[in-house]
Amino acid sequence: MHAQLNDHRAVADAMQDLLPGVRSVGELLIEAYQGTGILYTFGNGGSAADAQHLTGEIIGHYKRDRRPLPAVTLSTDPTTMTCIANDYSYDDVFSRQVRALARPGDVVAAFTTSGRSANIVAALRAAKEKGATTVLFGGGDGGPSKEFADVALLVPSSTTPRIQEMHTFMLHAISEMVDAWADEDEEYA
Protein backbone atom coordinates (compact mmCIF):
# COMPACT_ATOMS: atom_id res chain seq x y z
CA MET A 1 0.00 0.00 0.00
CA HIS A 2 2.81 2.42 0.77
CA ALA A 3 4.27 1.83 -2.68
CA GLN A 4 0.92 2.64 -4.30
CA LEU A 5 0.59 5.85 -2.29
CA ASN A 6 4.15 6.86 -3.14
CA ASP A 7 3.47 6.16 -6.84
CA HIS A 8 0.30 8.26 -6.65
CA ARG A 9 2.20 11.16 -5.08
CA ALA A 10 4.94 11.00 -7.70
CA VAL A 11 2.47 11.07 -10.59
CA ALA A 12 0.40 13.82 -8.93
CA ASP A 13 3.55 15.92 -8.52
CA ALA A 14 4.38 15.40 -12.20
CA MET A 15 0.95 16.74 -13.22
CA GLN A 16 2.08 20.38 -12.87
CA ASP A 17 3.09 20.48 -16.53
CA LEU A 18 -0.42 19.41 -17.60
CA LEU A 19 -2.28 22.17 -15.76
CA PRO A 20 -2.22 24.63 -18.72
CA GLY A 21 -3.72 21.89 -20.92
CA VAL A 22 -6.39 21.11 -18.35
CA ARG A 23 -7.28 24.81 -18.23
CA SER A 24 -7.43 24.93 -22.03
CA VAL A 25 -9.94 22.05 -22.10
CA GLY A 26 -12.12 23.91 -19.60
CA GLU A 27 -11.92 26.97 -21.85
CA LEU A 28 -12.78 24.84 -24.92
CA LEU A 29 -15.91 23.57 -23.21
CA ILE A 30 -16.94 27.05 -22.11
CA GLU A 31 -16.45 28.28 -25.68
CA ALA A 32 -18.53 25.38 -27.00
CA TYR A 33 -21.28 26.12 -24.49
CA GLN A 34 -21.30 29.80 -25.40
CA GLY A 35 -22.53 28.53 -28.77
CA THR A 36 -24.57 25.43 -29.43
CA GLY A 37 -21.82 22.90 -28.72
CA ILE A 38 -22.29 19.51 -27.14
CA LEU A 39 -19.73 17.40 -25.28
CA TYR A 40 -19.47 13.76 -26.37
CA THR A 41 -17.41 11.42 -24.18
CA PHE A 42 -16.44 7.76 -24.41
CA GLY A 43 -14.00 5.12 -23.23
CA ASN A 44 -13.67 1.41 -22.50
CA GLY A 45 -13.99 -0.20 -19.06
CA GLY A 46 -12.82 2.11 -16.28
CA SER A 47 -12.27 4.83 -18.86
CA ALA A 48 -15.96 4.56 -19.80
CA ALA A 49 -16.72 5.24 -16.14
CA ASP A 50 -14.50 8.34 -16.27
CA ALA A 51 -16.32 9.49 -19.41
CA GLN A 52 -19.67 9.05 -17.64
CA HIS A 53 -18.33 10.88 -14.60
CA LEU A 54 -17.47 13.97 -16.66
CA THR A 55 -20.84 13.88 -18.43
CA GLY A 56 -22.64 13.63 -15.09
CA GLU A 57 -20.83 16.65 -13.70
CA ILE A 58 -21.60 18.68 -16.84
CA ILE A 59 -25.29 17.79 -17.11
CA GLY A 60 -25.89 17.83 -13.37
CA HIS A 61 -23.59 20.21 -11.61
CA TYR A 62 -20.31 20.12 -9.77
CA LYS A 63 -20.74 22.50 -6.82
CA ARG A 64 -23.27 25.10 -7.92
CA ASP A 65 -26.95 25.14 -8.81
CA ARG A 66 -26.87 26.12 -12.47
CA ARG A 67 -28.46 25.23 -15.77
CA PRO A 68 -27.73 21.79 -17.22
CA LEU A 69 -25.27 21.72 -20.10
CA PRO A 70 -25.46 19.29 -23.05
CA ALA A 71 -23.21 16.24 -22.76
CA VAL A 72 -23.56 12.62 -23.90
CA THR A 73 -21.53 9.53 -23.04
CA LEU A 74 -21.52 7.25 -26.08
CA SER A 75 -20.82 4.06 -24.13
CA THR A 76 -24.03 4.24 -22.08
CA ASP A 77 -26.44 3.00 -24.76
CA PRO A 78 -26.13 -0.81 -24.83
CA THR A 79 -28.61 -1.19 -27.69
CA THR A 80 -26.66 1.11 -30.01
CA MET A 81 -23.31 -0.28 -28.87
CA THR A 82 -24.28 -3.91 -29.48
CA CYS A 83 -26.06 -3.09 -32.74
CA ILE A 84 -22.94 -1.46 -34.16
CA ALA A 85 -20.63 -4.15 -32.75
CA ASN A 86 -22.81 -6.88 -34.26
CA ASP A 87 -23.53 -5.27 -37.63
CA TYR A 88 -20.07 -3.75 -38.16
CA SER A 89 -17.42 -4.36 -35.50
CA TYR A 90 -16.49 -3.37 -31.98
CA ASP A 91 -13.89 -1.06 -33.52
CA ASP A 92 -16.79 1.02 -34.91
CA VAL A 93 -18.96 1.39 -31.77
CA PHE A 94 -17.91 4.98 -31.07
CA SER A 95 -16.96 6.22 -34.55
CA ARG A 96 -20.41 5.46 -36.01
CA GLN A 97 -22.02 7.45 -33.22
CA VAL A 98 -19.55 10.31 -33.65
CA ARG A 99 -20.21 10.38 -37.39
CA ALA A 100 -23.96 10.58 -36.72
CA LEU A 101 -23.87 13.20 -33.97
CA ALA A 102 -20.73 15.37 -33.85
CA ARG A 103 -20.58 18.72 -35.60
CA PRO A 104 -18.22 21.71 -35.73
CA GLY A 105 -18.47 23.49 -32.39
CA ASP A 106 -18.79 20.22 -30.45
CA VAL A 107 -16.12 18.74 -28.21
CA VAL A 108 -15.39 15.00 -28.45
CA ALA A 109 -13.42 13.64 -25.48
CA ALA A 110 -11.91 10.17 -25.32
CA PHE A 111 -10.74 8.56 -22.09
CA THR A 112 -8.12 5.83 -22.48
CA THR A 113 -5.16 4.67 -20.46
CA SER A 114 -3.08 3.47 -23.43
CA GLY A 115 -4.50 5.31 -26.45
CA ARG A 116 -4.19 2.10 -28.43
CA SER A 117 -7.78 0.79 -28.57
CA ALA A 118 -8.93 0.70 -32.18
CA ASN A 119 -12.41 2.00 -31.28
CA ILE A 120 -10.92 5.06 -29.54
CA VAL A 121 -8.57 5.86 -32.43
CA ALA A 122 -11.39 5.46 -34.99
CA ALA A 123 -13.75 7.72 -33.04
CA LEU A 124 -11.19 10.50 -32.62
CA ARG A 125 -10.39 10.29 -36.34
CA ALA A 126 -14.13 10.50 -37.15
CA ALA A 127 -14.53 13.52 -34.86
CA LYS A 128 -11.68 15.34 -36.62
CA GLU A 129 -13.28 14.55 -39.99
CA LYS A 130 -16.61 15.98 -38.74
CA GLY A 131 -14.89 19.20 -37.62
CA ALA A 132 -15.35 18.71 -33.87
CA THR A 133 -12.64 19.62 -31.38
CA THR A 134 -11.00 16.50 -29.98
CA VAL A 135 -9.61 15.93 -26.49
CA LEU A 136 -7.63 12.90 -25.37
CA PHE A 137 -7.49 12.01 -21.70
CA GLY A 138 -4.68 9.47 -21.91
CA GLY A 139 -1.48 8.27 -20.38
CA GLY A 140 2.12 7.64 -21.31
CA ASP A 141 2.80 8.61 -24.92
CA GLY A 142 -0.91 8.67 -25.90
CA GLY A 143 -0.51 5.88 -28.44
CA PRO A 144 -2.01 6.30 -31.90
CA SER A 145 -4.97 8.24 -30.45
CA LYS A 146 -2.70 11.23 -29.88
CA GLU A 147 -2.50 11.82 -33.65
CA PHE A 148 -6.19 12.76 -33.72
CA ALA A 149 -6.29 14.91 -30.56
CA ASP A 150 -6.44 18.69 -30.68
CA VAL A 151 -5.55 18.61 -26.98
CA ALA A 152 -3.85 15.59 -25.42
CA LEU A 153 -3.84 15.45 -21.62
CA LEU A 154 -1.34 12.64 -21.12
CA VAL A 155 -0.73 11.53 -17.55
CA PRO A 156 3.00 10.88 -17.13
CA SER A 157 2.57 7.21 -16.19
CA SER A 158 2.07 3.82 -17.80
CA THR A 159 0.18 2.39 -14.82
CA THR A 160 -3.59 2.16 -15.31
CA PRO A 161 -4.59 3.04 -11.71
CA ARG A 162 -2.36 6.13 -11.61
CA ILE A 163 -3.62 7.30 -15.01
CA GLN A 164 -7.25 6.89 -14.01
CA GLU A 165 -6.66 8.69 -10.69
CA MET A 166 -5.29 11.68 -12.56
CA HIS A 167 -8.13 11.55 -15.11
CA THR A 168 -10.48 12.02 -12.17
CA PHE A 169 -8.45 14.97 -10.93
CA MET A 170 -8.52 16.56 -14.40
CA LEU A 171 -12.23 16.04 -14.99
CA HIS A 172 -12.96 17.57 -11.58
CA ALA A 173 -10.78 20.61 -12.33
CA ILE A 174 -12.50 21.05 -15.70
CA SER A 175 -15.93 20.59 -14.09
CA GLU A 176 -15.10 23.32 -11.58
CA MET A 177 -14.22 25.75 -14.39
CA VAL A 178 -17.34 24.99 -16.41
CA ASP A 179 -19.50 25.04 -13.29
CA ALA A 180 -18.21 28.47 -12.25
CA TRP A 181 -18.79 29.87 -15.73
CA ALA A 182 -22.30 28.41 -16.02
CA ASP A 183 -23.22 29.71 -12.57
CA GLU A 184 -22.31 33.25 -13.67
CA ASP A 185 -23.91 32.91 -17.11
CA GLU A 186 -26.64 35.54 -17.36
CA GLU A 187 -28.89 33.33 -19.50
CA TYR A 188 -29.62 30.90 -16.64
CA ALA A 189 -33.25 31.17 -15.69
N, C-alpha and C positions, 0 to 999 in steps of 0.2 A: 504494500500500500504506500509506503514512503516513496518508493521509486516512482509510482504513478503520480503522486502529488508533486514530486520534484520535476518530473517530465512536464506536467501541466504548467507549473510555474515557469519553466524554461521557455515553453512555447508561448505562453502569455506574455512574457517579457519581450519576446521576438516580434510580437504583433505591432509594436510601435510604428514600424515602417509601413504597415497597412492602413493606419488610421486615415491618411488623406484619401485613399481609395474608398474606404468605408463611407467617409463624408461625401465623396462624389456620388456614390450610389444613392444615398439619402437625397442629395440634390437632384439626381436624375428622376427619382420617383416624384418628388415635389413638382418638378417641371412637367412630368407626364400628367400629374393630377391637376395642374393648372389648366390643362387642356382637357381632352377627352380620353386620355390614356388609361390603360388597364395593365395591371401586373399579372403576368402568368408565371407560375412557379412549377417546378417538377424535380424529381430525383428518384432514386431507387432505394428501397430498404430504409435505413435510418436517415438517409438524405431526403427521402420522401417525407418523413416526419418533420425534418427541418423546413422543407418547402411549405408544408401545411402550417407549421408554426408561424412563419412569416405572414402567410395569407390570413391566418386568424387574427394576428395583431393588427393588420392593415384594415380588414373588414370590421373587426370589433373595435378595439382601441387598446392602447398600451397603458397609459396612465390617466388619460383625460377623457371626459365625455365630449365626444365630437362626432361629426357626421361619418358614416361608413364610407370607405373608399373602395373602388372596384379592384378585386383581386380574385384569381382563380388558381387552384392547384390542379394540374392536369392528371395527377395520379389518383385522384379521389373518386373517379367515376369507373367502377369495375366493369360496367356494361360496355362502355366505349373502349376501355383498355383491352378487354378480352376479345371484343369484336375485331379491333385492329390487329391484335396479336394473332388471332385465328385466321383472319382473311388475308393478312399481309405477313407481318412478322413482328416479333417483340421489338426488334430494332426500330420499328416505325410507330410505336405506341404514342410517343410524344410529338414526333415531327408531323404526323397527319393532323393532330389537333392544332399545332402551331400554324400549319398551313391554312387551316380552316378559320382560325380565330385572330391571329396576330396581325397588326397593321402598323404603319408608321405612327409614332407617338406612343406606342406601347412599350413596356419593358418586359423582357423575357429573362427569367432568372433560373439557372440550373444549379442544383446542389449536388455535388459529387465529391467523394474523397480522392479518387484517382484521376478523374477526367478521361477515363479510357472506355467507359461503357458506350457501345455503339448507339444506343437510343438517345443518350445525352448529346453526343457529337452530332447526330443527325438532326436533332431538334434545334440546337444552336445554329447549325448551318441553315435550316429552314427559316428560322427567325431573322437571320441576316438577309436572306433572300427576300423576305416579306417587308424589310425596311424597319423592323423593330430594333430597339436598343437591347443588346445582350449583356447579361451579367453572369459571370461564373463564380460561384462560391466553391472553391476547390482546395486542393492541398498539393504539396510538393511542387512539381513543375507544371501542373495543370493538364498534363497529357495532351492528346489531340484536341480536346475541347477548347483549350486556350486559343487556338487559331481562330475560333469563331466568336470570341468574347470581346466586346467593346471595353469592358472593365473586367479584369480577372483579380479576384480577391483570393490569393493563394496562401493558405496557412503554411508557414514554414515547418512542415512536419510530413512524415510519410506514415504516421500511425493513425489509424482510423479514429480511435477515441479522442485523441488530441485535436484532430481536424474538426470533428463534429462539435467538440466543446467550444472551439473558437468560432465555428459557424453560428452557434447560439449567441455568443457574445456579439458578433457582428450584426445579426438580425435584430437583436435587442437595441443596439446603438442606432441602427437605421430606423427602427420602429419609433424610437424616442424622437428622432428628428422629424419624421413624417407626422407623428402625433402632435408635436408642438406646433408645427406649421398648420395642420388642419384645425387645431383648437383656436388659432388666431385668425383663420380664414373667415372673412366677413360674410361669405355666402352661406354659412351654416345657419340653418333655421331651426 
